[in-house]
């Protein structure tokens, strides 16, 4: 299977062979997996060293309408359920948060504290769950209890509610809810492998060097008649040194021959 991609660069046509890319990735599979493992390791260290764990504490309240009777109509219950949206707004209102900050002597601003609070209404109920997310689990529990107490007073005052009952007191969390180390490691490994694959493919596609006679015919459309082996500079130097050693005589033999010739000449003269 091949795919032709037209490039608007000097009217050249680049042909991408998907099989070549597949074989390339299979050949570099070990490298891709190794980089994925390294990326996961780096993500693990970064998560542990640079990301502060966060804990959550939850508390629940039940809001009862004023003068609520057991014979209340369905419409009364529907209206009461609809009003829970108003309760959610009151829980995170400025007076409630300012009261919490004053009671606990917190150094947070109102907006910062509001960002730590999440209020959820259980479907088809009048139960509200207040969740506090903080880097300190004990402080998160204290804030949750304080928000529940201050908001109960505010809801009674503004909405004329008969009572706000505590369903669940705030819990003390022992395990952080974030960061998710395993999830971050998986994401880091995937990013590392995807980047590696992209780099390998880009290098393969943009590499226009001729590596074999088949590449000449494939990219240039020219048939090759013969091939000439090319020696590297090191091989050429080694070949030359080998030939020189064969043609040369040992220096000691030459000097010995010269000495014998001189001795013979001296004896003849005598």
TINU-488573 format. One record per atom (N, C-alpha, C, O): residue in three letters; x, y, z. Coordinates in steps of 0.2 Angstrom, whole numbers, plus 5000, padded with zeros to 4 digits. Example, Ala and Ser with C-alpha at 12.3 -4.5 7.8 and 13.67 -1.06 7.14 Angstrom:
// residues 2
ALA506649725039ALA506249785039ALA506649845039ALA507149835042SER506449895035SER506849955036SER506450005039SER506750065040
//
This chain:
// residues 270
UNK500449945000UNK500050005000UNK500450065000UNK500950075004UNK500350114995UNK500750174995UNK500350234995UNK499750224992UNK500550284997UNK500150344997UNK500650404994UNK501150414996UNK500350434989UNK500750494986UNK500550554989UNK499950574989UNK501050594991UNK500950664993UNK501250714989UNK501850714988UNK500850764986UNK501150814982UNK501350874986UNK501050894990UNK502050884985UNK502350944989UNK502451004984UNK502650994979UNK502251064986UNK502251124982UNK502951154983UNK503051214985UNK503451114982UNK504151134983UNK504551114977UNK504751054977UNK504651154973UNK505051144967UNK504751084962UNK505051054959UNK504051084963UNK503651034959UNK503850964960UNK503750924956UNK504150954966UNK504350884967UNK503750844970UNK503350874973UNK503750774969UNK503250734972UNK503650684976UNK504050654975UNK503350684983UNK503650644988UNK503150584989UNK502650584990UNK503450524988UNK503050464988UNK503250434995UNK503750414997UNK502650414999UNK502750395006UNK502450315005UNK501850305004UNK502850275007UNK502750205007UNK502550185014UNK502950185019UNK501850175015UNK501650155022UNK501950095025UNK502050085031UNK502150045020UNK502449985022UNK503150005025UNK503349975030UNK503450045022UNK504150065024UNK504150095031UNK504550085036UNK503550145032UNK503450175039UNK503350125044UNK503550125050UNK502950075042UNK502750015047UNK503349975049UNK503449965055UNK503749965044UNK504349925045UNK504849965049UNK505249935054UNK504850035048UNK505350075052UNK505150075059UNK505550075063UNK504450085060UNK504250085067UNK504350015071UNK504450015077UNK504249965067UNK504349895070UNK505149885072UNK505349865077UNK505549915067UNK506249915068UNK506449955074UNK506949935078UNK506150005076UNK506250055081UNK505850045087UNK505750085091UNK505449985087UNK504949975093UNK505349975100UNK505050005104UNK505949945100UNK506249945107UNK506450025109UNK506350035115UNK506650065104UNK506750135106UNK506150165108UNK506150205112UNK505550155104UNK504950185106UNK504750175113UNK504550215117UNK504750105114UNK504550085121UNK505050115126UNK504750125132UNK505650115125UNK506150135130UNK506050215132UNK506050235137UNK505850255126UNK505750325128UNK505050325131UNK504950375135UNK504550285130UNK503950285134UNK504050275141UNK503750305145UNK504450225143UNK504650205149UNK504950265153UNK504850285159UNK505450295149UNK505850355152UNK505350415153UNK505450445158UNK504850425149UNK504450475149UNK503950465155UNK503850515159UNK503750405156UNK503350385162UNK503750395169UNK503450425174UNK504350375169UNK504750395175UNK504850465176UNK504850485182UNK504950505171UNK505050575172UNK504350605175UNK504350645179UNK503850585172UNK503150605174UNK503050585182UNK502750625185UNK503250525183UNK503250505190UNK503550545195UNK503350575200UNK504250565193UNK504650605197UNK504350675198UNK504350705203UNK504150705192UNK503850775192UNK503250775196UNK503050825200UNK502750725196UNK502150725200UNK502350725207UNK502050755211UNK502850675209UNK502950675216UNK503350735219UNK503250755225UNK503750765215UNK504150825217UNK503850895217UNK503950935221UNK503450905211UNK503250965210UNK502450975211UNK502251035210UNK502050925212UNK501350935212UNK501150915219UNK501250865222UNK500850965223UNK500650955230UNK499950915230UNK499550925227UNK499950865234UNK499350825235UNK498750865238UNK498850905242UNK498150845235UNK497550875238UNK497150825241UNK497050765238UNK496750845246UNK496350805250UNK495650835250UNK495550895249UNK495150785251UNK494450815251UNK494050785257UNK494250735260UNK493650835259UNK493250815265UNK492550835263UNK492350885261UNK492050785265UNK491350795263UNK490850795269UNK491050765274UNK490350835269UNK489850835274UNK489150845270UNK489150885265UNK488650825273UNK487950825270UNK487450855275UNK487550845281UNK487050895272UNK486450925276UNK485750905272UNK485750895266UNK485250905276UNK484550895274UNK484150955276UNK484150975281UNK483850995271UNK483551055272UNK482751035272UNK482451005267UNK482451055278UNK481751045278UNK481351115278UNK481551165280UNK480751105274UNK480351165273UNK480051185280UNK479951145284UNK479851245281UNK479551275287UNK478851245287UNK478451245282UNK478651225293UNK477951195294UNK477851135290UNK477251125288UNK478351095288UNK478251035283UNK477850985287UNK477950965293UNK477350955284UNK476950905287UNK476950845283UNK477150845277UNK476750785286UNK476850725282UNK476350715276UNK476450675272UNK475850765276UNK475350765271UNK475450815266UNK475050825262UNK476050835265UNK476250885260UNK476150855253UNK476250795252UNK475950905249UNK475750875242UNK476350865238UNK476950885240UNK476250835232UNK476850825227UNK477150895225UNK477750895224UNK476750945224UNK476951005222UNK477451045227UNK477851075225UNK477251035233UNK477651055239UNK478351025239UNK478851065239UNK478350965237UNK479050935237UNK479450955231UNK480050965231UNK479050965225UNK479450985219UNK479651055220UNK480251065218UNK479251095223UNK479551165225UNK480151165229UNK480551205229UNK480051125234UNK480651115239UNK481251095236UNK481851125237UNK481251045231UNK481751025228UNK482051075223UNK482651085223UNK481651115220UNK481851165216UNK482251215220UNK482751255217UNK482051235226UNK482351285230UNK483051265232UNK483451305235UNK483251195232UNK483951175233UNK484451215229UNK485051225232UNK484351235223UNK484751275220UNK484951345223UNK485451375223UNK484451375226UNK484551435230UNK484951415236UNK485351455238UNK484851355239UNK485351345245UNK486051335243UNK486451355247UNK486151305237UNK486851305234UNK487151365234UNK487751375235UNK486751415231UNK487051485231UNK487251515237UNK487751545238UNK486751505242UNK486851535249UNK487451505252UNK487851535256UNK487651435251UNK488151405255UNK488851435253UNK489251445257UNK488851465246UNK489551495244UNK489451565244UNK489851605240UNK488951595247UNK488951665247UNK489451705251UNK489751675255UNK489551765250UNK490151805253UNK490051805261UNK490551795265UNK489451815264UNK489351815271UNK489551755274UNK489851755279UNK489351695271UNK489551635274UNK490251625274UNK490551595279UNK490551635268UNK491351625268UNK491751675272UNK492251655275UNK491451735273UNK491851775278UNK491751755285UNK492251765289UNK491151725287UNK491051695293UNK491551635294UNK491851635300UNK491651595289UNK492051535290UNK492851565291UNK493151535295UNK493051615287UNK493651635287UNK493851665294UNK494351655297UNK493351705297UNK493451735304UNK493451675309UNK493851685314UNK493051625308UNK492951575314UNK493651535314UNK493851515319UNK493851515308UNK494451475308UNK495151515307UNK495651485307UNK495051585307UNK495651625306UNK496051605300UNK496651595301UNK495751595295UNK496051575288UNK496451635285UNK496251695286UNK496951615281UNK497251665277UNK497051675270UNK497351705266UNK496551635269UNK496251635262UNK495851695260UNK495551725265UNK495751715254UNK495251765252UNK494651735251UNK494551675251UNK494051775250UNK493451745249UNK493451705243UNK493151645242UNK493751735237UNK493751695231UNK494151635231UNK493951585228UNK494651635235UNK495051575235UNK494751515239UNK494751465237UNK494351535244UNK493951485248UNK493351465244UNK493251405244UNK493051505240UNK492551485236UNK492751435231UNK492351385229UNK493351445228UNK493651395224UNK493751325227UNK493851275223UNK493851325233UNK493951255237UNK493251225238UNK493351165240UNK492751255237UNK492051225239UNK491651205233UNK491651235228UNK491351145234UNK490951115229UNK490351095232UNK490351055237UNK489751115230UNK489051095233UNK488651055227UNK488551085222UNK488450995229UNK488050955224UNK487450935228UNK487450915234UNK486950935224UNK486250915226UNK486150845224UNK486150835218UNK485950805228UNK485850735226UNK485150735223UNK484650765225UNK485150695217UNK484550695212UNK483950675216UNK483950625220UNK483450715215UNK482750695218UNK482750695225UNK482350665228UNK483250735228UNK483250745236UNK483350815238UNK483450855233UNK483250825244UNK483450895247UNK484050885251UNK484150925255UNK484450835249UNK485150835253UNK485650865249UNK485650865242UNK486050905252UNK486650945249UNK487250915252UNK487350905258UNK487750905247UNK488450875249UNK488950935248UNK488950955243UNK489250955253UNK489751005253UNK490450975253UNK490650935258UNK490850985248UNK491550955247UNK492051005248UNK491951055244UNK492551005252UNK493051045252UNK493751015250UNK493850955252UNK494051045245UNK494751015243UNK495251065245UNK495251125244UNK495751035249UNK496351075251UNK496951025252UNK496950965251UNK497551065252UNK498151025253UNK498250995260UNK498650955261UNK497851015265UNK497950995272UNK497250955273UNK496750985273UNK497350895275UNK496650855276UNK496350875282UNK495750875282UNK496650895287UNK496350915294UNK496050985293UNK495450995295UNK496351025289UNK496051095288UNK495451085283UNK494951125284UNK495451045279UNK494851025274UNK494251005278UNK493751025277UNK494350965283UNK493850945288UNK493550995292UNK492951005293UNK494051045294UNK493751095298UNK493351145294UNK492851175296UNK493651155288UNK493251205284UNK492551175282UNK492051215282UNK492551115281UNK491851085279UNK491351095284UNK490851105283UNK491551075291UNK491151085296UNK490951155297UNK490351175299UNK491451205296UNK491251275297UNK490751305292UNK490351335293UNK490851275286UNK490451305280UNK489751275281UNK489251305280UNK489651215284UNK489051185285UNK488651225290UNK488051235290UNK489051235296UNK488751275301UNK488551345299UNK487951365301UNK488951385296UNK488851445294UNK488251455289UNK487851495289UNK488251405284UNK487751405279UNK487051385282UNK486551415279UNK487051345287UNK486451325290UNK486051385293UNK485451395292UNK486451425296UNK486151485299UNK485951535294UNK485351565295UNK486351545289UNK486151585283UNK485551565279UNK485051605278UNK485451495278UNK484851475275UNK484251485279UNK483751505276UNK484251465286UNK483751485290UNK483551555290UNK482951575290UNK484051595290UNK483851675290UNK483551695284UNK483051735284UNK483851675278UNK483551705272UNK482951675269UNK482551705267UNK482951605269UNK482451565266UNK481851545271UNK481351525269UNK481951565278UNK481451545282UNK481351475283UNK480751455284UNK481851435283UNK481851365284UNK481751345291UNK482051375295UNK481351295292UNK481251265299UNK481851235302UNK482051255308UNK482251195298UNK482851165301UNK483251145295UNK483051125290UNK483951145297UNK484451115292UNK484751055296UNK485151075301UNK484650995295UNK484950935299UNK485550915296UNK485650915289UNK486050895300UNK486650865298UNK486550785296UNK486350745300UNK486650775290UNK486650705288UNK487350665289UNK487350615292UNK487850695287UNK488550665288UNK488950725290UNK489050775287UNK489350715296UNK489850765298UNK490450755293UNK490550705289UNK490850805293UNK491450805289UNK491950745290UNK492050735296UNK492150715285UNK492650665286UNK493350685286UNK493550735283UNK493850645289UNK494550665288UNK494850615283UNK494850555284UNK495050645277UNK495350595272UNK496050575273UNK496450615275UNK496250515272UNK496850495273UNK497250485266UNK497850475266UNK496850485261UNK497150475254UNK497050535250UNK496450555250UNK497550555246UNK497450615242UNK497050595236UNK497050545233UNK496650645234UNK496250635228UNK496550655221UNK496350635216UNK497050695222UNK497550715216UNK498250735219UNK498250755225UNK498750725215UNK498650705208UNK498650625207UNK498750595212UNK498350605202UNK498350535200UNK498950515197UNK499050525191UNK499450485201UNK500050465199UNK500050415193UNK500450425188UNK499650365193UNK499650315188UNK499350345181UNK499650335176UNK498850385182UNK498550415176UNK499050465173UNK499150465167UNK499450505177UNK499950545174UNK500550505171UNK500750525166UNK500750455174UNK501250415171UNK501050385164UNK501450385159UNK500450355164UNK500150335157UNK500150385152UNK500350375146UNK499850445154UNK499850505149UNK500550525147UNK500650535141UNK501050525152UNK501750545150UNK502050495145UNK502350515141UNK501950425146UNK502250375142UNK501950385135UNK502250375130UNK501250395135UNK500950395128UNK501250455124UNK501350455118UNK501250515128UNK501550575124UNK502250565122UNK502450585116UNK502650525126UNK503350515124UNK503350475118UNK503750485113UNK502950415118UNK502950375112UNK502750405106UNK502950395100UNK502150445106UNK501950485101UNK502450535098UNK502450535092UNK502750565102UNK503250615100UNK503850575096UNK504050605091UNK504050525099UNK504550485096UNK504350455089UNK504750455084UNK503750435088UNK503550405082UNK503450465077UNK503650455071UNK503250525079UNK503150575074UNK503850595072UNK503950615066UNK504350605076UNK505050615074UNK505350565070UNK505650585065UNK505250505071UNK505450455066UNK505150455059UNK505550455054UNK504550465059UNK504150475053UNK504450535049UNK504550535043UNK504450595052UNK504650655049UNK505350645046UNK505550665041UNK505850615050UNK506550605048UNK506550555042UNK506950565037UNK506150505042UNK506050465036UNK505850495030UNK506050485025UNK505350535031UNK504950565025UNK505450615022UNK505450625016UNK505750655026UNK506250715024UNK506950685022UNK507250725019UNK507050625023UNK507750605021UNK507750585014UNK507450535012UNK508150625010UNK508150615003UNK508850585000UNK508950594994UNK509250555005UNK509850535003UNK509750464999UNK509250425001UNK510150444995UNK510150384991UNK510550334995UNK511150344996UNK510250274997UNK510550225001UNK510650164997UNK511050114999UNK510350154991UNK510350084988UNK510250104980UNK509950154979UNK510450054976UNK510250064968UNK509550074967UNK509250104963UNK509150034971UNK508350044970UNK508150114972UNK507650134969UNK508450144976UNK508250214978UNK508350264972UNK507950304970UNK508950244968UNK509050284962UNK508450284957UNK508250334954UNK508250224956UNK507650214951UNK507050234954UNK506650264950UNK506950224960UNK506350244963UNK506250324964UNK505650344962UNK506750364966UNK506650434967UNK506850474960UNK506650524959UNK507350444956UNK507650484951UNK507350454944UNK507450494939UNK507050394944UNK506850364938UNK507350344933UNK507250344927UNK507950334936UNK508550314932UNK508750244933UNK508850224939UNK508850204928UNK509050134929UNK509850134930UNK510150164926UNK510050094934UNK510750084936UNK511050024932UNK510749974932UNK511650034928UNK511949984925UNK512449944929UNK512549884928UNK512749984933UNK513249944937UNK513349984944UNK513150044944UNK513649954948UNK513849984955UNK514549984956UNK514949934954UNK514850044958UNK515550044960UNK515650054967UNK515350094971UNK516050004970UNK516050004978UNK516550064980UNK517050084976UNK516250094985UNK516650154987UNK516950144994UNK516650114999UNK517650154994UNK517950145001UNK518050205005UNK518050255002UNK517950195011UNK518050245016UNK518750265016UNK519150235014UNK518850325019UNK519550355020UNK519950305024UNK520550295023UNK519650275029UNK520050235034UNK520250175030UNK520850145030UNK519750145026UNK519850085022UNK520450095017UNK520850055016UNK520350155014UNK520850175009UNK521550185012UNK522050155009UNK521650215017UNK522250215021UNK522550155023UNK523150135022UNK522150105025UNK522350035027UNK522550005021UNK523049965021UNK522250005015UNK522449975009UNK523149995006UNK523549955005UNK523250065007UNK523850095004UNK524450075009UNK524950055007UNK524250065016UNK524850055020UNK524949975019UNK525549955020UNK524449935017UNK524649865016UNK525049855010UNK525549815010UNK524949885005UNK525349884999UNK526049905000UNK526549874997UNK526149955004UNK526749985005UNK527149935009UNK527749935008UNK526849905014UNK527249855018UNK527449795014UNK528049765015UNK527049775009UNK527249715004UNK527849735000UNK528349694999UNK527949794997UNK528449814992UNK529049834996UNK529549844992UNK529049855002UNK529649875005UNK530049825009UNK529749775011UNK530749835009UNK531149785012UNK531249805019UNK531249865021UNK531449755024UNK531649785031UNK532249825031UNK532749805027UNK532249875035UNK532849915035UNK533449875037UNK534049895035UNK533349835042UNK533949795045UNK534249755039UNK534849745039UNK533849725035UNK534149685029UNK534549725025UNK535049705022UNK534249785023UNK534649825018UNK535249845021UNK535749845018UNK535249865027UNK535949885030UNK536449835031UNK537049845030UNK536149775032UNK536649715032UNK536949695026UNK537549675025UNK536449705020UNK536749695014UNK537249745012UNK537749725009UNK537149805014UNK537649855012UNK538349845016UNK538849855013UNK538249815022UNK538849805026UNK539249745023UNK539849745022UNK538949695020UNK539249635017UNK539549655011UNK540149635009UNK539249705007UNK539549725001UNK540149765002UNK540649754998UNK540149805007UNK540749845009UNK541349805011UNK541949815009UNK541149745015UNK541749705017UNK542049665011UNK542649655011UNK541549645007UNK541849605001UNK542249654997UNK542749634994UNK542049714996UNK542449764992UNK543149774995UNK543649774992UNK543149775002UNK543849785005UNK544249735004UNK544849735004UNK543949665005UNK544449605004UNK544649604997UNK545249584996UNK544349624992UNK544549624985UNK545149664984UNK545649654981UNK545149724987UNK545649774986UNK546349744989UNK546849754987UNK546249714995UNK546849684998UNK547149634994UNK547649604996
//
